[in-house]
Amino acid sequence: MFDKQEFVTSVYQLSDLPKENLPEIVLCGRSNVGKSSFINSIFNRKSLAKISSTPGKTRSINYYRIDEKIFVVDLPGYGYAKTSLKERAYWSHLIDEFFSASKNVSLALHFIDSRHKPTDLDFQLNEMLRRLEVPYLIILNKIDKLKQSELSAAKKNITEYFPEASYGDNLLHYSSVKKTGKKQIMQRFSSLFYKP
């Protein structure tokens, strides 16, 4: 299970999306939230996904094929302050259009840095996923940077921002460094895509 992973393509226009009709796990969140590190960590690969040293640099939708059965789709991060307003508007439009156009999204992972409060763009993404009825998990990421008491507070706080979030249900945590939370996330993937 999840033994074979390969980078497929980088897409800059929705007309260039892969034609394979595979279910998709879509990764979304603000710039520098750790989506590329998550891909490498969750699949035990050091360089499957390229990690940019410059937040906001990734401009493409990146596709990874897993076990010839599913796509993991990494959307461009949003909201990095040093990118132009025009580029940020383009990314926002691209993400919205992607979710509206794609018929294969089985699960969206909404990454939020556990050290920081959600941004307005996080709220917009959450609202869009619910409006389009896309199944989603909120992933509190980078928890290795928190003390246990801080993590407990972060879990509590996130449910104040997103009242529908329930830990263990549609809210999980993860550390790409320590791989804390990996078992729970992989079990969720398994239940969706590797049903007996």
N, C-alpha and C positions, 0 to 999 in steps of 0.2 A: 504494500500500500504506500502510495506516494514515493515509489522507488525511482521513477524516471522523471527528470525535470529538464526542460530545455527552453531557452529563450527563442521566441518565434519571430517577433517583429516589433518595430516602433511605428506607431501610427500618428500622423499629424492631422489627418482629415478623416471624418467619419466614413467617407466613401471608400476608404482604404482598409476598413476593418476586415479581419480574416473571415473567409466565407464558411469555415467549418462550423457546423451547428453543434457546438459543445457548450455545456453549462459553464457559467462563469462565477468565480469568486472575485469580487471587485474591491480593491483597496483604495480608500480615499481619506483625505485629511489635509491639514495645513502643511505647508512646506516645512521640512526639517523635523517631521514628527516621527520618522524612523521606519517608513514603509519598506524601503529597500533592505534595510538591516533585518526587518522582520522576515522578508522572503528568504534571505540567505540563512537566517537562523532556524526558521521553522522547517526548512528542507535540508538542513545540515550541509549547506554549500557556502564556500567562502566568497565566491564572486559570480553567482548566478545573476544577481542584480547589481548593477554598478551603483556605488554610493558616491554621490557628488559631494565635494568639499564646499561647494557654494550653494547654500539654500536657495530654492526657487529656480534652479538651473534646468531641471527636468521639464521639458515642454511637450513630451510625447506621451501617448497612451502605450504602455509596454505590455506585451502579451507573453505569457509563459505557459507552455503546454505541460500538463502533469499526467503521467501514466497513459497518455493518449486518450484520456477520458474527460479532462476538464481544462479550462483556462483559468489561470490566475492573472488578473488584469490590474496593473498598477496605473492609476490615474495621476495626472500632474498634481503636485501639491498646490495649494492656494494660499493667498494672503501674505506672501513675503513682502515686507515693506519696501525693499529696494527695487522691486520690479515696477515697471511703469503701470499706470492706471489702465492703459490700453491693453497691455498684456494680461493684467489681472482680470479685466473684463472678458478678454478672449478665453482665458482658462475657465472662468465661471460659466460662460456660454457653452464651451466644449463639454464640460462635465454634465451640465443640465441636458444638453442635446444627447449625450451618450446614454444617459439613463432613460431618456424618453424614447430613444431609437432602438436600443438593444432589447431583444426579446429573449435573451439567454441568461440574464442575471439571476442566479439562484440565491446569492447571498452577497451583501455589501458589508465590508468591515470599515467602520468609521473610527479612525485612529485619533485619539486625543492624548496629548502629553500630560501625564499624571501630575506633573509639577505645576501646571498652569490652568487657569480658568478657560473654559471654552470661549471662542471668539464669536462675533456676530456671524462669521461665515460658517462656523460649526453649527450654529442654530439654523442657518439657512439650509445647510446640507441635511440636517436632521428632518427639517420640515419637508424638504423635497422627497426624501426617502419615504416618509410616511404618506405624503400625498400620492406618490406613485405606487404605493403599497409594495415597496421593495423590502424583502426580509433583510434585517441588518443586525449586526452586533456592534456595540460600542466597545472598543478596545482601549483601556487605559494603559498607555505604553510607557516604557522607560521607568518601570517601577523599581529597578535596581538603584535608582538615584534617590529613593525615598527611604526613610526609616519606617519601621512597622507602624508606628503611631500616625505618621504622615500618610501612609497608604490607607489606613482605616479612615482617616479624615477625607482623603481624596474620593474614596468610594462613596462615602456619605454625601459629600458635596455634589458629586456628579448627578445623584438622584434628585437633588434640589433643582439643578439646571434642566435635567431631562426626567420629569416625573414618571415617565413610562419605563425607565431603565430599572431593571431588576437584576442584582448581582447573581451570576450563575445561570441566568436565563438569557437575556439579551445584553448583558454587561459582563465583560471578562477583563482580566489584566494580563500584561505580558512584559517580559524582559528579554530582549534579544541577546543580552550579555549572559544572563544566568539561565535563560530559557524557562523561567518561572511562568507557569500558566500554559505551557506548550501542550501538556496532556489534555487539558480541557478543550483547547482550541482544535486539536487534531481529532478528538472525539466528535466534536461538532461537524468537522469536515467529513469524517467517516460516516456519520449518521445520514448525511445528505447525499453522499456520492458513492458509498460502498455498502449499500443495503444488501442483505443476504437474499 
